[in-house]
Amino acid sequence: MIESIVVSAYCAISTVFILMTALEGWAIRGGWTLARGAGLAACSLWPLLLAAFILHALLAPRRMPRLARAG
């Protein structure tokens, strides 16, 4: 159940940003260049990277170095 909610949210966010990028290219009458295709591909990848960073921050052990006390 929770997996389907997460996947749906991911797809919704990705779709919104792909649509915004496509409409931006259409508004400036830009052609289908390699840069535009890479931008559209990045729209679907960055939420995955964001999720990976958040999971890493939540699951990684806390390794904060202690301050050495000068005696």
C-alpha positions in Angstrom: 0.0 0.0 0.0 2.7 2.5 1.0 4.8 1.6 -2.0 2.0 2.5 -4.4 1.6 5.8 -2.7 5.3 6.5 -2.9 5.5 5.5 -6.6 2.4 7.6 -7.4 3.9 10.6 -5.7 7.2 10.1 -7.5 5.4 9.8 -10.9 3.2 12.9 -10.2 6.2 15.1 -9.2 8.2 13.8 -12.2 5.3 14.4 -14.6 4.8 18.0 -13.4 8.4 18.9 -14.0 8.6 17.1 -17.4 5.4 19.0 -18.4 6.9 22.4 -17.2 10.2 21.7 -19.1 8.3 20.7 -22.2 6.1 23.8 -22.1 9.0 26.1 -21.5 10.7 24.7 -24.6 7.5 25.1 -26.6 7.1 28.7 -25.4 10.5 29.8 -26.6 9.9 27.8 -29.9 12.9 25.6 -29.1 13.6 22.6 -31.2 14.2 19.1 -30.0 17.9 19.3 -29.2 20.1 17.0 -27.2 20.1 19.5 -24.4 16.3 19.6 -24.3 16.1 15.8 -24.3 18.7 15.7 -21.5 16.7 18.2 -19.5 13.6 16.1 -19.9 15.4 13.0 -18.8 16.8 14.8 -15.8 13.3 15.7 -14.7 12.5 12.1 -14.2 15.8 11.3 -12.4 16.2 14.1 -9.8 13.4 13.0 -7.6 15.1 9.6 -7.4 18.4 11.3 -6.3 16.5 13.4 -3.8 14.9 10.3 -2.3 18.3 8.5 -2.1 19.8 11.5 -0.2 16.9 11.6 2.2 17.1 7.9 2.8 20.8 8.0 3.3 20.4 10.8 5.9 17.8 8.9 7.7 19.4 5.5 7.7 23.2 6.3 8.0 24.7 6.0 11.4 25.5 9.3 13.1 29.3 9.8 12.8 29.8 13.2 14.1 33.4 13.6 15.4 33.7 14.7 18.9 35.5 17.9 19.7 38.8 17.1 21.4 39.2 18.8 24.7 42.4 20.6 25.1 43.6 19.9 28.6 
